[in-house]
């Protein structure tokens, strides 16, 4: 299982809404809102080593 780096939701990579490659690593996103947030500021959701942060932002 992977995690959406924006909301922290556990993701089955085969069922992800959207995948994106950033700095040589693939990220799996659960919905259009998480996709938009990640694309707006990807550095907020990844660690310099390329590891996911595990949910940098909570949505209401």
N, C-alpha and C positions, 0 to 999 in steps of 0.2 A: 504494500500500500504506500502511496505517496500522499503528500499533503498539499493542498492549495496554499501557496505562500502568502496570500492576502488574508483569507479568513481562517485558515488552519483546518479546514474540513478534510477528512480523510478521503482520498480520491483513488478510484480504480482507474489507472491510466487509460484503459480501453474505453472508459465511459466519460472521460473528461469533455467538457464543453469546448475547450480550446487548449492547445499546447503552443508553447513558445520557447524558442531557444535563445538564451541570453548568456553571454560570456562562456560559450561552449557547454552549457548545461541546459537540459530540457525541463521546463516547468509545466505543470498540469493545473488548469484553472477550471473551476466548477460552473461559472456563469458569466454573462456579459459584464456584470458589475465588477467582478474580480479581474476580468481581462482588462477593462478600462483603467482600473486602479493600478494594476501592475505596469501597463504600458505608459502611464503617466509618470511614474517614478519607480522604475525597477530596482534601483539601489536601495530603496526603503525596505524591500522585501527579500533581499539576498544578502548574504555575508560575503565579504571580500574573497573568501576562499571558494565561493561558489555554492556553499551550502544554503539550504532554505532556512528562513528564520522561524517558520512554523506558525505564521499568523501574526502579522504586524499590525493589523487593524481590525477592529470589531465593527460590525454593522448592526444597526438597530432595526 
